């Protein structure tokens, strides 16, 4: 296995752990967030960069939202629909407005974990150890080849 493949494997495992945490925290509504996740390893100048990217609202899921501005109404309406929330005697638009107003007035509570509980120092250390093992195996292989020639 190459260093690039090792990083890619680690990113895939990390992505799976993030989705598991997403479900544990009760964030799943439509499931679009987990579907939006992608990972990529790029190489340049002898360096590797691993990235996990996803929906832009990941930040607010991890850090909460400060009071002050209304969130996007369409996003609130979609969330209501995806969660299957039905309020008696009130329209979906009115419910969305009330939720948005509460968020604008109070913000949302911080529920860290979707990223910070997964990408920990221990998890990063695991990646370093895997890369180190690949590097050792490559050097060992090169030394064996040299000794045979």
C-alpha positions as CSV (number, residue, x, y, z in Angstrom):
1,X,0.0,0.0,0.0
2,X,1.3,3.5,-0.8
3,X,1.2,6.5,1.4
4,X,-1.5,8.1,-0.8
5,X,-3.6,4.9,-0.5
6,X,-3.0,4.8,3.3
7,X,-4.2,8.4,3.7
8,X,-7.2,7.7,1.4
9,X,-8.2,4.7,3.5
10,X,-7.9,6.7,6.7
11,X,-10.0,9.5,5.3
12,X,-12.7,6.9,4.3
13,X,-12.7,5.4,7.8
14,X,-12.9,8.9,9.3
15,X,-15.8,9.9,7.1
16,X,-17.7,6.7,8.2
17,X,-17.0,7.6,11.8
18,X,-18.3,11.2,11.2
19,X,-21.6,9.7,9.7
20,X,-21.9,7.4,12.7
21,X,-21.5,10.4,15.1
22,X,-24.0,12.4,13.0
23,X,-26.6,9.7,13.6
24,X,-25.6,9.4,17.3
25,X,-26.2,13.1,17.8
26,X,-29.6,12.9,16.1
27,X,-28.7,15.3,13.3
28,X,-30.1,13.1,10.5
29,X,-33.1,14.6,8.8
30,X,-32.9,14.0,5.0
31,X,-29.6,12.3,5.1
32,X,-28.2,14.7,2.6
33,X,-25.3,15.7,4.9
34,X,-23.9,12.2,4.9
35,X,-24.4,11.9,1.2
36,X,-22.5,15.3,0.7
37,X,-19.3,14.0,2.2
38,X,-16.4,13.4,-0.1
39,X,-12.7,12.8,0.6
40,X,-9.7,13.4,-1.6
41,X,-5.9,13.1,-1.4
42,X,-3.8,15.4,-3.5
43,X,-0.1,15.2,-4.0
44,X,2.3,18.0,-4.9
45,X,6.0,18.7,-4.3
46,X,6.4,15.5,-2.3
47,X,3.6,16.5,0.1
48,X,0.1,14.9,0.5
49,X,-3.0,16.8,1.5
50,X,-6.1,14.8,2.7
51,X,-9.5,16.6,2.7
52,X,-13.0,15.6,3.8
53,X,-15.5,18.1,2.5
54,X,-19.3,18.3,2.8
55,X,-22.3,20.5,3.0
56,X,-21.6,24.1,4.0
57,X,-23.9,23.8,7.1
58,X,-21.4,21.4,8.8
59,X,-19.9,24.3,10.6
60,X,-23.2,25.2,12.3
61,X,-23.8,21.6,13.2
62,X,-20.5,21.6,15.0
63,X,-20.4,25.1,16.4
64,X,-24.0,26.2,16.7
65,X,-25.3,29.5,15.4
66,X,-25.1,32.8,17.1
67,X,-28.2,34.9,17.6
68,X,-28.8,37.9,15.4
69,X,-29.8,36.8,11.9
70,X,-32.6,34.7,10.6
71,X,-31.4,31.4,9.1
72,X,-32.5,30.7,5.5
73,X,-36.3,30.0,5.6
74,X,-36.0,27.4,2.8
75,X,-33.6,25.4,4.8
76,X,-35.9,25.5,7.9
77,X,-38.9,24.5,5.7
78,X,-36.9,21.6,4.3
79,X,-35.7,20.5,7.7
80,X,-39.4,20.5,9.0
81,X,-40.3,18.4,6.0
82,X,-37.4,16.0,6.4
83,X,-38.0,15.5,10.1
84,X,-41.7,14.9,9.4
85,X,-42.8,17.6,11.9
86,X,-46.5,18.3,11.8
87,X,-47.9,21.1,13.9
88,X,-51.6,21.2,14.6
89,X,-53.3,24.4,13.6
90,X,-50.3,26.1,12.1
91,X,-49.0,26.2,8.6
92,X,-45.6,25.0,7.6
93,X,-44.7,28.5,6.7
94,X,-45.7,29.9,10.1
95,X,-43.9,27.1,11.9
96,X,-40.8,27.8,9.8
97,X,-41.0,31.5,10.7
98,X,-41.4,30.7,14.4
99,X,-38.4,28.4,14.4
100,X,-36.3,30.9,12.4
101,X,-37.3,33.7,14.7
102,X,-36.2,31.7,17.8
103,X,-32.9,30.9,16.1
104,X,-32.5,34.6,15.2
105,X,-33.2,35.6,18.8
106,X,-31.4,32.9,20.7
107,X,-29.1,31.1,18.3
108,X,-28.7,27.4,18.5
109,X,-27.0,25.5,21.2
110,X,-23.5,24.2,20.5
111,X,-23.4,20.4,20.1
112,X,-19.9,19.7,19.2
113,X,-18.9,16.3,18.2
114,X,-19.6,15.6,14.5
115,X,-16.1,16.7,13.7
116,X,-14.3,17.3,17.0
117,X,-15.2,14.0,18.6
118,X,-14.0,12.1,15.5
119,X,-10.8,13.9,14.3
120,X,-9.0,13.7,17.6
121,X,-5.3,13.8,18.3
122,X,-5.4,10.0,18.8
123,X,-7.0,9.6,15.4
124,X,-4.4,11.8,13.8
125,X,-1.6,9.9,15.6
126,X,-3.1,6.7,14.1
127,X,-2.7,8.2,10.6
128,X,1.0,9.1,11.4
129,X,1.7,5.6,12.6
130,X,0.1,4.1,9.4
131,X,2.1,6.4,7.2
132,X,5.3,5.6,9.2
133,X,4.7,1.9,8.7
134,X,4.2,2.3,4.9
135,X,7.4,4.4,4.8
136,X,9.4,1.7,6.8
137,X,8.1,-1.0,4.4
138,X,9.1,1.0,1.4
139,X,12.6,1.6,2.8
140,X,12.9,-2.1,3.7
141,X,11.9,-3.0,0.2
142,X,14.4,-0.7,-1.3
143,X,17.2,-2.0,0.9
144,X,16.4,-5.6,0.0
145,X,16.4,-4.7,-3.7
146,X,19.8,-3.1,-3.3
147,X,21.2,-6.1,-1.4
148,X,20.0,-8.5,-4.1
149,X,21.7,-6.5,-6.9
